[in-house]
Amino acid sequence: MSPAEVRVLLWYRAPEGAEHQVVAAFHKISTQLRGTPGLLGSELWRPVHDSADFVVVSEWENRRAFETWERGNGHKDATAPLRPYRDPRREQPFLLLEVVASY
């Protein structure tokens, strides 16, 4: 059995009127991470009824690929543009999910 794909969810909160800054930071980071080994894709989500909340969802080949990247030297620098927007209401800023089944 091959290692399962994983999804990483990260929660962000934009100050009032600064939603565009979160979107711009996401685009900047995504451009830098293009071609990262094991990264299959990344999306920026926003709830329909709260334009200040955001969720970044990244898709990875497997947990090992994500953890290798996360421990690497470039991880903190590459993701720095979004760090000021971490959602302070959440105790855990991210969630790592393993894909158990899909259709």
N, CA, C and O atoms as a Tinker XYZ file with bonds, in Angstrom:
   412  protein
     1  N      0.844000   -1.192000    0.000000    73     2
     2  CA     0.000000    0.000000    0.000000    64     1     3
     3  C      0.881000    1.243000    0.000000    63     2     4     5
     4  O      1.802000    1.350000    0.810000    81     3
     5  N      0.607000    2.182000   -0.898000    73     3     6
     6  CA     1.409000    3.403000   -0.968000    64     5     7
     7  C      0.951000    4.386000    0.100000    63     6     8     9
     8  O     -0.184000    4.314000    0.571000    81     7
     9  N      1.839000    5.310000    0.483000    73     7    10
    10  CA     1.454000    6.307000    1.492000    64     9    11
    11  C      0.283000    7.158000    0.996000    63    10    12    13
    12  O      0.193000    7.475000   -0.190000    81    11
    13  N     -0.599000    7.517000    1.904000    73    11    14
    14  CA    -1.789000    8.282000    1.555000    64    13    15
    15  C     -1.464000    9.745000    1.295000    63    14    16    17
    16  O     -0.555000   10.317000    1.896000    81    15
    17  N     -2.237000   10.338000    0.378000    73    15    18
    18  CA    -2.136000   11.779000    0.185000    64    17    19
    19  C     -2.573000   12.474000    1.464000    63    18    20    21
    20  O     -3.342000   11.922000    2.251000    81    19
    21  N     -2.079000   13.682000    1.663000    73    19    22
    22  CA    -2.504000   14.476000    2.815000    64    21    23
    23  C     -2.938000   15.855000    2.343000    63    22    24    25
    24  O     -2.520000   16.334000    1.289000    81    23
    25  N     -3.780000   16.475000    3.146000    73    23    26
    26  CA    -4.197000   17.855000    2.948000    64    25    27
    27  C     -3.788000   18.624000    4.188000    63    26    28    29
    28  O     -3.885000   18.118000    5.306000    81    27
    29  N     -3.341000   19.825000    3.987000    73    27    30
    30  CA    -2.986000   20.697000    5.100000    64    29    31
    31  C     -3.908000   21.906000    5.039000    63    30    32    33
    32  O     -4.009000   22.569000    4.006000    81    31
    33  N     -4.584000   22.192000    6.158000    73    31    34
    34  CA    -5.465000   23.339000    6.253000    64    33    35
    35  C     -4.841000   24.341000    7.213000    63    34    36    37
    36  O     -4.440000   23.987000    8.321000    81    35
    37  N     -4.765000   25.593000    6.780000    73    35    38
    38  CA    -4.243000   26.675000    7.616000    64    37    39
    39  C     -5.269000   27.789000    7.657000    63    38    40    41
    40  O     -5.798000   28.185000    6.618000    81    39
    41  N     -5.560000   28.306000    8.860000    73    39    42
    42  CA    -6.585000   29.320000    9.033000    64    41    43
    43  C     -5.959000   30.696000    9.188000    63    42    44    45
    44  O     -4.970000   30.880000    9.898000    81    43
    45  N     -6.570000   31.663000    8.495000    73    43    46
    46  CA    -6.109000   33.048000    8.543000    64    45    47
    47  C     -7.290000   33.979000    8.749000    63    46    48    49
    48  O     -8.431000   33.644000    8.431000    81    47
    49  N     -6.996000   35.151000    9.284000    73    47    50
    50  CA    -8.018000   36.174000    9.522000    64    49    51
    51  C     -7.436000   37.519000    9.107000    63    50    52    53
    52  O     -6.392000   37.936000    9.607000    81    51
    53  N     -8.119000   38.189000    8.190000    73    51    54
    54  CA    -7.653000   39.484000    7.707000    64    53    55
    55  C     -8.237000   40.602000    8.565000    63    54    56    57
    56  O     -9.406000   40.546000    8.947000    81    55
    57  N     -7.432000   41.615000    8.867000    73    55    58
    58  CA    -8.012000   42.794000    9.515000    64    57    59
    59  C     -9.035000   43.428000    8.571000    63    58    60    61
    60  O     -8.950000   43.260000    7.355000    81    59
    61  N     -9.986000   44.146000    9.126000    73    59    62
    62  CA   -11.027000   44.758000    8.305000    64    61    63
    63  C    -10.404000   45.622000    7.203000    63    62    64    65
    64  O     -9.567000   46.484000    7.469000    81    63
    65  N    -10.825000   45.374000    5.980000    73    63    66
    66  CA   -10.330000   46.130000    4.831000    64    65    67
    67  C     -9.031000   45.613000    4.242000    63    66    68    69
    68  O     -8.558000   46.150000    3.241000    81    67
    69  N     -8.440000   44.580000    4.838000    73    67    70
    70  CA    -7.147000   44.072000    4.358000    64    69    71
    71  C     -7.262000   42.701000    3.704000    63    70    72    73
    72  O     -6.257000   42.009000    3.542000    81    71
    73  N     -8.464000   42.302000    3.329000    73    71    74
    74  CA    -8.660000   40.989000    2.721000    64    73    75
    75  C     -7.792000   40.808000    1.477000    63    74    76    77
    76  O     -7.277000   39.717000    1.232000    81    75
    77  N     -7.631000   41.866000    0.700000    73    75    78
    78  CA    -6.819000   41.800000   -0.518000    64    77    79
    79  C     -5.357000   41.475000   -0.211000    63    78    80    81
    80  O     -4.664000   40.893000   -1.045000    81    79
    81  N     -4.889000   41.846000    0.977000    73    79    82
    82  CA    -3.503000   41.550000    1.352000    64    81    83
    83  C     -3.294000   40.050000    1.579000    63    82    84    85
    84  O     -2.236000   39.511000    1.253000    81    83
    85  N     -4.294000   39.385000    2.132000    73    83    86
    86  CA    -4.219000   37.931000    2.317000    64    85    87
    87  C     -4.173000   37.249000    0.955000    63    86    88    89
    88  O     -3.377000   36.336000    0.738000    81    87
    89  N     -5.017000   37.688000    0.052000    73    87    90
    90  CA    -5.046000   37.112000   -1.296000    64    89    91
    91  C     -3.709000   37.332000   -1.996000    63    90    92    93
    92  O     -3.181000   36.413000   -2.623000    81    91
    93  N     -3.160000   38.532000   -1.897000    73    91    94
    94  CA    -1.866000   38.831000   -2.527000    64    93    95
    95  C     -0.748000   37.980000   -1.930000    63    94    96    97
    96  O      0.117000   37.492000   -2.658000    81    95
    97  N     -0.762000   37.801000   -0.610000    73    95    98
    98  CA     0.258000   36.972000    0.045000    64    97    99
    99  C      0.150000   35.524000   -0.418000    63    98   100   101
   100  O      1.165000   34.867000   -0.649000    81    99
   101  N     -1.071000   35.028000   -0.552000    73    99   102
   102  CA    -1.272000   33.661000   -1.036000    64   101   103
   103  C     -0.675000   33.501000   -2.440000    63   102   104   105
   104  O      0.022000   32.523000   -2.711000    81   103
   105  N     -0.946000   34.454000   -3.323000    73   103   106
   106  CA    -0.414000   34.373000   -4.685000    64   105   107
   107  C      1.118000   34.402000   -4.687000    63   106   108   109
   108  O      1.754000   33.656000   -5.432000    81   107
   109  N      1.695000   35.246000   -3.872000    73   107   110
   110  CA     3.157000   35.343000   -3.793000    64   109   111
   111  C      3.761000   34.013000   -3.339000    63   110   112   113
   112  O      4.715000   33.516000   -3.939000    81   111
   113  N      3.199000   33.453000   -2.283000    73   111   114
   114  CA     3.707000   32.181000   -1.751000    64   113   115
   115  C      3.525000   31.064000   -2.776000    63   114   116   117
   116  O      4.436000   30.268000   -3.000000    81   115
   117  N      2.362000   31.008000   -3.390000    73   115   118
   118  CA     2.080000   29.945000   -4.358000    64   117   119
   119  C      3.041000   29.990000   -5.533000    63   118   120   121
   120  O      3.461000   28.946000   -6.031000    81   119
   121  N      3.388000   31.176000   -5.976000    73   119   122
   122  CA     4.357000   31.317000   -7.068000    64   121   123
   123  C      5.719000   30.778000   -6.653000    63   122   124   125
   124  O      6.383000   30.095000   -7.433000    81   123
   125  N      6.137000   31.084000   -5.428000    73   123   126
   126  CA     7.436000   30.606000   -4.932000    64   125   127
   127  C      7.460000   29.093000   -4.746000    63   126   128   129
   128  O      8.490000   28.452000   -4.956000    81   127
   129  N      6.321000   28.524000   -4.353000    73   127   130
   130  CA     6.287000   27.090000   -4.053000    64   129   131
   131  C      6.034000   26.214000   -5.281000    63   130   132   133
   132  O      6.110000   24.988000   -5.196000    81   131
   133  N      5.739000   26.833000   -6.403000    73   131   134
   134  CA     5.515000   26.057000   -7.627000    64   133   135
   135  C      6.743000   25.166000   -7.867000    63   134   136   137
   136  O      7.880000   25.638000   -7.845000    81   135
   137  N      6.493000   23.883000   -8.093000    73   135   138
   138  CA     7.576000   22.933000   -8.332000    64   137   139
   139  C      8.142000   22.294000   -7.076000    63   138   140   141
   140  O      9.077000   21.498000   -7.165000    81   139
   141  N      7.605000   22.618000   -5.913000    73   139   142
   142  CA     8.074000   21.997000   -4.668000    64   141   143
   143  C      7.792000   20.500000   -4.728000    63   142   144   145
   144  O      6.658000   20.097000   -4.987000    81   143
   145  N      8.816000   19.665000   -4.491000    73   143   146
   146  CA     8.600000   18.219000   -4.548000    64   145   147
   147  C      7.483000   17.774000   -3.595000    63   146   148   149
   148  O      7.493000   18.108000   -2.411000    81   147
   149  N      6.534000   17.025000   -4.127000    73   147   150
   150  CA     5.446000   16.474000   -3.333000    64   149   151
   151  C      4.219000   17.355000   -3.229000    63   150   152   153
   152  O      3.152000   16.871000   -2.850000    81   151
   153  N      4.336000   18.649000   -3.556000    73   151   154
   154  CA     3.186000   19.552000   -3.486000    64   153   155
   155  C      2.356000   19.402000   -4.754000    63   154   156   157
   156  O      2.837000   19.674000   -5.854000    81   155
   157  N      1.112000   18.970000   -4.595000    73   155   158
   158  CA     0.231000   18.742000   -5.742000    64   157   159
   159  C     -0.601000   19.966000   -6.096000    63   158   160   161
   160  O     -1.041000   20.108000   -7.237000    81   159
   161  N     -0.817000   20.843000   -5.137000    73   159   162
   162  CA    -1.605000   22.035000   -5.402000    64   161   163
   163  C     -1.986000   22.743000   -4.124000    63   162   164   165
   164  O     -1.821000   22.215000   -3.024000    81   163
   165  N     -2.502000   23.956000   -4.290000    73   163   166
   166  CA    -2.873000   24.770000   -3.151000    64   165   167
   167  C     -4.045000   25.656000   -3.550000    63   166   168   169
   168  O     -4.115000   26.143000   -4.678000    81   167
   169  N     -4.968000   25.859000   -2.607000    73   167   170
   170  CA    -6.135000   26.703000   -2.859000    64   169   171
   171  C     -6.356000   27.629000   -1.668000    63   170   172   173
   172  O     -6.032000   27.294000   -0.528000    81   171
   173  N     -6.914000   28.796000   -1.961000    73   171   174
   174  CA    -7.304000   29.736000   -0.917000    64   173   175
   175  C     -8.829000   29.754000   -0.876000    63   174   176   177
   176  O     -9.481000   30.068000   -1.871000    81   175
   177  N     -9.388000   29.417000    0.273000    73   175   178
   178  CA   -10.834000   29.362000    0.448000    64   177   179
   179  C    -11.280000   30.499000    1.367000    63   178   180   181
   180  O    -10.523000   30.967000    2.218000    81   179
   181  N    -12.529000   30.930000    1.173000    73   179   182
   182  CA   -13.109000   31.946000    2.058000    64   181   183
   183  C    -14.578000   31.603000    2.263000    63   182   184   185
   184  O    -15.283000   31.320000    1.294000    81   183
   185  N    -15.056000   31.621000    3.508000    73   183   186
   186  CA   -16.474000   31.389000    3.746000    64   185   187
   187  C    -17.316000   32.456000    3.059000    63   186   188   189
   188  O    -16.931000   33.625000    3.018000    81   187
   189  N    -18.435000   32.066000    2.533000    73   187   190
   190  CA   -19.321000   32.982000    1.809000    64   189   191
   191  C    -19.808000   34.112000    2.711000    63   190   192   193
   192  O    -19.993000   35.234000    2.241000    81   191
   193  N    -20.016000   33.842000    3.979000    73   191   194
   194  CA   -20.624000   34.825000    4.868000    64   193   195
   195  C    -19.636000   35.535000    5.784000    63   194   196   197
   196  O    -20.050000   36.229000    6.712000    81   195
   197  N    -18.339000   35.376000    5.541000    73   195   198
   198  CA   -17.337000   36.083000    6.358000    64   197   199
   199  C    -16.101000   36.321000    5.507000    63   198   200   201
   200  O    -15.222000   35.463000    5.425000    81   199
   201  N    -16.033000   37.468000    4.884000    73   199   202
   202  CA   -14.954000   37.743000    3.933000    64   201   203
   203  C    -13.603000   37.968000    4.593000    63   202   204   205
   204  O    -12.599000   38.093000    3.891000    81   203
   205  N    -13.544000   38.023000    5.914000    73   203   206
   206  CA   -12.267000   38.205000    6.605000    64   205   207
   207  C    -11.591000   36.879000    6.945000    63   206   208   209
   208  O    -10.392000   36.850000    7.223000    81   207
   209  N    -12.344000   35.791000    6.924000    73   207   210
   210  CA   -11.784000   34.470000    7.226000    64   209   211
   211  C    -11.266000   33.819000    5.955000    63   210   212   213
   212  O    -11.879000   33.931000    4.894000    81   211
   213  N    -10.131000   33.136000    6.071000    73   211   214
   214  CA    -9.545000   32.420000    4.940000    64   213   215
   215  C     -9.005000   31.076000    5.414000    63   214   216   217
   216  O     -8.617000   30.915000    6.572000    81   215
   217  N     -8.989000   30.117000    4.493000    73   215   218
   218  CA    -8.368000   28.819000    4.742000    64   217   219
   219  C     -7.500000   28.502000    3.532000    63   218   220   221
   220  O     -7.969000   28.540000    2.394000    81   219
   221  N     -6.237000   28.190000    3.783000    73   219   222
   222  CA    -5.363000   27.690000    2.725000    64   221   223
   223  C     -5.393000   26.179000    2.821000    63   222   224   225
   224  O     -5.170000   25.610000    3.889000    81   223
   225  N     -5.671000   25.532000    1.699000    73   223   226
   226  CA    -5.709000   24.077000    1.637000    64   225   227
   227  C     -4.646000   23.648000    0.639000    63   226   228   229
   228  O     -4.725000   23.972000   -0.546000    81   227
   229  N     -3.656000   22.921000    1.123000    73   227   230
   230  CA    -2.642000   22.401000    0.210000    64   229   231
   231  C     -2.748000   20.888000    0.155000    63   230   232   233
   232  O     -3.107000   20.237000    1.135000    81   231
   233  N     -2.431000   20.349000   -0.999000    73   231   234
   234  CA    -2.536000   18.917000   -1.259000    64   233   235
   235  C     -1.123000   18.388000   -1.506000    63   234   236   237
   236  O     -0.377000   18.925000   -2.326000    81   235
   237  N     -0.775000   17.335000   -0.789000    73   235   238
   238  CA     0.571000   16.759000   -0.856000    64   237   239
   239  C      0.508000   15.284000   -1.234000    63   238   240   241
   240  O     -0.456000   14.591000   -0.909000    81   239
   241  N      1.536000   14.814000   -1.919000    73   239   242
   242  CA     1.598000   13.401000   -2.320000    64   241   243
   243  C      1.477000   12.474000   -1.123000    63   242   244   245
   244  O      0.806000   11.444000   -1.189000    81   243
   245  N      2.129000   12.845000   -0.026000    73   243   246
   246  CA     2.086000   12.044000    1.190000    64   245   247
   247  C      2.627000   12.865000    2.357000    63   246   248   249
   248  O      3.158000   13.960000    2.172000    81   247
   249  N      2.485000   12.327000    3.531000    73   247   250
   250  CA     2.915000   13.025000    4.746000    64   249   251
   251  C      4.416000   13.271000    4.748000    63   250   252   253
   252  O      4.876000   14.329000    5.175000    81   251
   253  N      5.165000   12.309000    4.278000    73   251   254
   254  CA     6.622000   12.459000    4.259000    64   253   255
   255  C      7.043000   13.657000    3.404000    63   254   256   257
   256  O      7.935000   14.412000    3.792000    81   255
   257  N      6.406000   13.835000    2.244000    73   255   258
   258  CA     6.735000   14.969000    1.369000    64   257   259
   259  C      6.445000   16.290000    2.074000    63   258   260   261
   260  O      7.253000   17.217000    2.021000    81   259
   261  N      5.290000   16.373000    2.735000    73   259   262
   262  CA     4.956000   17.599000    3.456000    64   261   263
   263  C      5.948000   17.856000    4.580000    63   262   264   265
   264  O      6.461000   18.967000    4.710000    81   263
   265  N      6.221000   16.845000    5.388000    73   263   266
   266  CA     7.109000   17.037000    6.536000    64   265   267
   267  C      8.539000   17.343000    6.108000    63   266   268   269
   268  O      9.232000   18.100000    6.787000    81   267
   269  N      8.988000   16.779000    5.010000    73   267   270
   270  CA    10.319000   17.101000    4.485000    64   269   271
   271  C     10.381000   18.576000    4.114000    63   270   272   273
   272  O     11.343000   19.264000    4.457000    81   271
   273  N      9.357000   19.068000    3.414000    73   271   274
   274  CA     9.314000   20.475000    3.045000    64   273   275
   275  C      9.216000   21.358000    4.288000    63   274   276   277
   276  O      9.899000   22.377000    4.388000    81   275
   277  N      8.367000   20.964000    5.226000    73   275   278
   278  CA     8.147000   21.774000    6.425000    64   277   279
   279  C      9.425000   21.924000    7.257000    63   278   280   281
   280  O      9.659000   22.974000    7.855000    81   279
   281  N     10.242000   20.882000    7.292000    73   279   282
   282  CA    11.500000   20.932000    8.048000    64   281   283
   283  C     12.623000   21.623000    7.278000    63   282   284   285
   284  O     13.667000   21.936000    7.848000    81   283
   285  N     12.413000   21.859000    6.002000    73   283   286
   286  CA    13.452000   22.440000    5.164000    64   285   287
   287  C     13.739000   23.897000    5.480000    63   286   288   289
   288  O     12.958000   24.573000    6.151000    81   287
   289  N     14.874000   24.365000    4.983000    73   287   290
   290  CA    15.326000   25.726000    5.243000    64   289   291
   291  C     14.405000   26.796000    4.674000    63   290   292   293
   292  O     14.251000   27.853000    5.286000    81   291
   293  N     13.792000   26.556000    3.530000    73   291   294
   294  CA    13.004000   27.586000    2.878000    64   293   295
   295  C     11.576000   27.729000    3.355000    63   294   296   297
   296  O     10.897000   28.686000    2.980000    81   295
   297  N     11.102000   26.805000    4.171000    73   295   298
   298  CA     9.696000   26.796000    4.600000    64   297   299
   299  C      9.277000   28.104000    5.261000    63   298   300   301
   300  O      8.294000   28.718000    4.846000    81   299
   301  N      9.999000   28.531000    6.271000    73   299   302
   302  CA     9.598000   29.726000    7.032000    64   301   303
   303  C      9.679000   30.992000    6.190000    63   302   304   305
   304  O      8.803000   31.852000    6.281000    81   303
   305  N     10.713000   31.115000    5.379000    73   303   306
   306  CA    10.830000   32.296000    4.522000    64   305   307
   307  C      9.725000   32.331000    3.474000    63   306   308   309
   308  O      9.141000   33.383000    3.216000    81   307
   309  N      9.442000   31.183000    2.873000    73   307   310
   310  CA     8.443000   31.125000    1.804000    64   309   311
   311  C      7.048000   31.460000    2.310000    63   310   312   313
   312  O      6.269000   32.087000    1.593000    81   311
   313  N      6.721000   31.056000    3.523000    73   311   314
   314  CA     5.366000   31.254000    4.040000    64   313   315
   315  C      5.220000   32.523000    4.891000    63   314   316   317
   316  O      4.136000   32.805000    5.401000    81   315
   317  N      6.284000   33.268000    5.042000    73   315   318
   318  CA     6.267000   34.471000    5.885000    64   317   319
   319  C      5.194000   35.497000    5.508000    63   318   320   321
   320  O      4.627000   36.111000    6.411000    81   319
   321  N      4.885000   35.715000    4.229000    73   319   322
   322  CA     3.892000   36.741000    3.918000    64   321   323
   323  C      2.502000   36.501000    4.517000    63   322   324   325
   324  O      1.752000   37.458000    4.709000    81   323
   325  N      2.147000   35.270000    4.811000    73   323   326
   326  CA     0.840000   34.996000    5.415000    64   325   327
   327  C      0.878000   34.931000    6.942000    63   326   328   329
   328  O     -0.166000   35.003000    7.589000    81   327
   329  N      2.049000   34.799000    7.510000    73   327   330
   330  CA     2.163000   34.603000    8.961000    64   329   331
   331  C      1.453000   35.686000    9.781000    63   330   332   333
   332  O      0.839000   35.349000   10.793000    81   331
   333  N      1.504000   36.969000    9.398000    73   331   334
   334  CA     0.816000   37.991000   10.214000    64   333   335
   335  C     -0.703000   37.826000   10.249000    63   334   336   337
   336  O     -1.372000   38.429000   11.089000    81   335
   337  N     -1.243000   37.026000    9.357000    73   335   338
   338  CA    -2.689000   36.865000    9.273000    64   337   339
   339  C     -3.201000   35.575000    9.918000    63   338   340   341
   340  O     -4.386000   35.264000    9.796000    81   339
   341  N     -2.346000   34.827000   10.594000    73   339   342
   342  CA    -2.817000   33.623000   11.274000    64   341   343
   343  C     -4.004000   33.981000   12.149000    63   342   344   345
   344  O     -4.020000   35.026000   12.801000    81   343
   345  N     -4.987000   33.108000   12.156000    73   343   346
   346  CA    -6.212000   33.364000   12.912000    64   345   347
   347  C     -5.925000   33.224000   14.406000    63   346   348   349
   348  O     -5.672000   32.115000   14.875000    81   347
   349  N     -5.958000   34.319000   15.162000    73   347   350
   350  CA    -5.616000   34.267000   16.588000    64   349   351
   351  C     -6.668000   33.556000   17.441000    63   350   352   353
   352  O     -6.430000   33.253000   18.610000    81   351
   353  N     -7.828000   33.297000   16.847000    73   351   354
   354  CA    -8.891000   32.620000   17.594000    64   353   355
   355  C     -8.672000   31.115000   17.677000    63   354   356   357
   356  O     -9.346000   30.426000   18.443000    81   355
   357  N     -7.740000   30.614000   16.895000    73   355   358
   358  CA    -7.517000   29.167000   16.836000    64   357   359
   359  C     -6.280000   28.779000   17.649000    63   358   360   361
   360  O     -5.212000   29.377000   17.517000    81   359
   361  N     -6.455000   27.780000   18.473000    73   359   362
   362  CA    -5.338000   27.278000   19.275000    64   361   363
   363  C     -4.292000   26.615000   18.377000    63   362   364   365
   364  O     -3.092000   26.815000   18.566000    81   363
   365  N     -4.741000   25.839000   17.416000    73   363   366
   366  CA    -3.891000   25.143000   16.435000    64   365   367
   367  C     -4.001000   25.919000   15.125000    63   366   368   369
   368  O     -5.099000   26.025000   14.579000    81   367
   369  N     -2.898000   26.469000   14.597000    73   367   370
   370  CA    -2.998000   27.253000   13.359000    64   369   371
   371  C     -3.173000   26.407000   12.096000    63   370   372   373
   372  O     -3.527000   26.927000   11.038000    81   371
   373  N     -2.922000   25.094000   12.214000    73   371   374
   374  CA    -3.080000   24.253000   11.023000    64   373   375
   375  C     -3.575000   22.870000   11.418000    63   374   376   377
   376  O     -3.540000   22.481000   12.585000    81   375
   377  N     -4.039000   22.136000   10.399000    73   375   378
   378  CA    -4.523000   20.783000   10.596000    64   377   379
   379  C     -3.981000   19.931000    9.460000    63   378   380   381
   380  O     -4.100000   20.306000    8.294000    81   379
   381  N     -3.397000   18.808000    9.783000    73   379   382
   382  CA    -2.867000   17.868000    8.803000    64   381   383
   383  C     -3.842000   16.699000    8.710000    63   382   384   385
   384  O     -4.105000   16.018000    9.701000    81   383
   385  N     -4.380000   16.470000    7.503000    73   383   386
   386  CA    -5.397000   15.429000    7.299000    64   385   387
   387  C     -4.910000   14.401000    6.300000    63   386   388   389
   388  O     -4.373000   14.756000    5.251000    81   387
   389  N     -5.090000   13.151000    6.612000    73   387   390
   390  CA    -4.749000   12.059000    5.704000    64   389   391
   391  C     -5.988000   11.646000    4.920000    63   390   392   393
   392  O     -7.068000   11.500000    5.492000    81   391
   393  N     -5.835000   11.460000    3.625000    73   391   394
   394  CA    -6.950000   11.015000    2.795000    64   393   395
   395  C     -7.160000    9.523000    3.037000    63   394   396   397
   396  O     -6.269000    8.712000    2.786000    81   395
   397  N     -8.344000    9.172000    3.524000    73   395   398
   398  CA    -8.666000    7.795000    3.829000    64   397   399
   399  C     -9.406000    7.147000    2.660000    63   398   400   401
   400  O     -9.203000    5.971000    2.359000    81   399
   401  N    -10.272000    7.936000    2.004000    73   399   402
   402  CA   -11.025000    7.429000    0.857000    64   401   403
   403  C    -11.399000    8.612000   -0.021000    63   402   404   405
   404  O    -11.575000    9.732000    0.461000    81   403
   405  N    -11.518000    8.347000   -1.310000    73   403   406
   406  CA   -11.981000    9.396000   -2.228000    64   405   407
   407  C    -12.596000    8.736000   -3.456000    63   406   408   409
   408  O    -12.321000    7.573000   -3.750000    81   407
   409  N    -13.421000    9.480000   -4.161000    73   407   410
   410  CA   -14.090000    8.984000   -5.365000    64   409   411
   411  C    -13.885000    9.969000   -6.483000    63   410   412
   412  O    -14.365000    9.750000   -7.595000    81   411
